[in-house]
Amino acid sequence: MTHEKAAVTLCADDYGLAPGLGIAIRALIEQGRLQATGCMTGSAYWPDEAEKLKPLEGRAGFGVHLTLTDHRPLGAMPSLAPEGRLPSIGAMVKRSVLRRLDKAEIAAELERQVDAFEAHMGRPPDFLDGHHHVHQLPIVRDVVVDLWRRRLKPRGGWVRSCWENPLAIVRRGVDPIRATIIALLGIGLRQRMRAEGIPHNRSFRGVYDFSGKVPYGELFRVFTHAPGPGTLVMCHPGQVDDALRACEWLTDQREVEWRFLASDACALSLADRGITLAARLSA
């Protein structure tokens, strides 16, 4: 009797946000350390970064990292971004939970972001997820399900689930409050995906505070411990440049992640436990 090896999918967020992130993410894809990356197609750097990503087609999944916080939208959003800048994640969560979002406005913007992916990659995205996990919020998740149905379903695309059993989060012991809040906000989307047969990951890991207090190698070992089918680990590798510093607070820890993911220590951490990297989610 043969046993399937334990496997995880490593997915890098924020591709296209700044050129330095692209340098790191593409290098890791070439190295076989990343199996997916979510693209911020509203970024001014996206067209150039898309051209650099195309030669890696088939080496990883490329999705749209749907963005409704902190950055500029691709089109006018008089309700959500009246001054041309999207709200903070805290404000976005509050508005969505209180049902104070204009669904048509959200739908138009997310459609533009998927259009921008197709315009520069020449095909639909492999998956959808969200910057700050906004894709799972009330109202937004309805738009995402419709987007998947119309734009990704024919190609077999998937959607990231941020649900994780809170008991597993507590046992892991890494930023449990934040991770549990993200998980609980994801229940509604997960229910919709299960009901409609939308492919998605079963386990979501990788949430931490980016403080650097705990060595990333230790966190990686915890996040990849005992993976079941369809385990996705979110990561944020990157090279820090002026473009990143101008638009993001998360900077230096990205280089810490990049160095570890590219290292022999990463490969040994997985090999010692018989864990492989899965190019395709099995859930």
Beta strands, then each sheet from edge to edge (+ up, - down):
strand 1: 6-15
strand 2: 36-39
strand 3: 61-66
strand 4: 127-130
strand 5: 158-159
strand 6: 203-205
strand 7: 231-235
strand 8: 275-277
sheet 1: 5+ 4+ 3+ 2+ 1+ 7+ 6+
sheet 2: 5+ 4+ 3+ 2+ 1+ 8+
end
